[in-house]
Amino acid sequence: MTVSRRICLGFMAAILTGAILLTLPISTADGEWGSFVTALFTSTSAVCVTGLIVVDTGTYFSSFGQGVIALLIQIGGLGYMTASSFLLLLLGRKFRLRDKVALQQSFDKPGMAGVLELVRSIIIATLIIEAAGVFLLMVAFKSDYSSGRSLWLSVFHSISAFNNAGFSLFPDSLMGYVTSPIINFTITALIILGGIGYDTIVESYRWVLNRLKGRPQRQVFSLQFKIATTTTLFLLIFGTILFFYTEIGNQATLEPLTIGNQVMAAWFQSVTCRTAGFNTIDIGKMTAAGIFVSIILMFIGACPGSTGGGIKTTTARVLFKTTQTVLEGRTQVLCYQRQIPSELVLKAVGVVVGSLMVATISSTLIAISDPTISPIAIVFEVVSAFATVGLSMGITASLSTFAKLVLVGTMYIGRVGVLLLLSAILGEPTPSALRYPDEEILVG
């Protein structure tokens, strides 16, 4: 079995297992058998770290059901190959060559050296960051809840935030904490760390370690690190400014807040559109301009190798540089004095075109099945599902069963990736030695 098929089937197995568990009476708050469609939607949303919900997580599911959701989020955030490899490490099983090859291909590494060490590093980094998130969130939740309740709220929201899932145990997400600096900055820090990519975290750790040890040699950051960090920083600042400008006069969102809380809420919205799904303001009451800004940021998403979705920051940056190259009349796509291979440019184009096709088809199907829903709300919901964000204008629960199943498929495709899914269906591409003659056509 190819790696792409193994990953796609692994995610599917996790979703179906989660759906079965969430259907059981022990998983529901009322102790009755749950709806399979509701359980399937919730399980898909958790494994695909999306956060879209058709029922209130905190009241519909029991503590056991919430624990299952948290576990599914963790598995989905780590990725099937990382999670399964960690399980093998816990069981003490030796890795076969096939397992190492699968890991190497899933991480897109040039060789197999250090793959198992990377898995260990990912698990350790995840546990450390989530534990720090739990400690900080406890400070805020402890003033409103008992020690046991605040601990569970902190654990659940820390896992959900770092894995960019957006699931919350509150019916209004985090709107009740729109003025809480601890909640806002802890959650956004977890989201950014989860969405920046493990490779970037490792490079940052090495830089800090070298500085602390006083090593004189200068660390050369990879192109991946430079693109991921600078593009992320630009999008976060750009999004904060736009949300502040578009919502500053909106009585239903930012206008009632003080200037400091307005900036903090705009910052939170800019961060959460990076595929996180939490919200501190009412998404359904945002201005049309704010909705469009959200759709753009959601579609771009997080960085490669992270817990987030979207077309990824590197894809957007490569396409931007490609466009800049064409306008300047050059033939080489350059970024930070490095040439981007033509294969990566073609891959970026394929990712964007494939993503637009999935979003268009899904939106059309939902518009046909639910014609009374606003088109902008449908597009927002579909992009949120595909980019595994989880933000909603409040239409998820009212969708028809068919529309919910469309979103299930959209979330799944968004999590495994368009190209990976096509590779799993069509098989691995076979290189050809044939070269056909060139011929000019009119473009643009």
Buried (B, 14 or more C-beta within 10 A) or exposed (E): EEBBBBBBBBBBEBBBBBBBBBBBEEBBBEEEEBBEBBBBBBBBBBBBBBBBBBBBBBEBBBEBBBBBBBBBBBBBBBBBBBBBBBEBBEEEEEBEEEBBBBBBBBBEBEEBEEBBEBBEBBBEBBEEBBEBBBEBBBEBBBEEBEEEEBBBBBBBBBBBBBBBBBBBBBEEBBBEBBBBEBBBBBBBBBBBBBBBBBBBBBBBEEBEEBEEEEEEEEEEBEBBBBBBBBBBEEBBEBBBBBBBEBBBEBEEBBEEBEEEBBBBBBBBBBBBBBBBBBBBBBBBBBBEBBBBBBBBBBBBBBBBBBBBBBBBBBBBBBBEBBEEBEEEEEEEBEBEEEEBEEEBBEBBBBBBEBBBEBBEBBBEBBBEBBEEBEEEBBBBBBBBBBBBBBBBBEBBBEBEEEBBBBBBBBBBBBBBBBBBBBBBEEEEEEEEEEEEEEEEEEEE
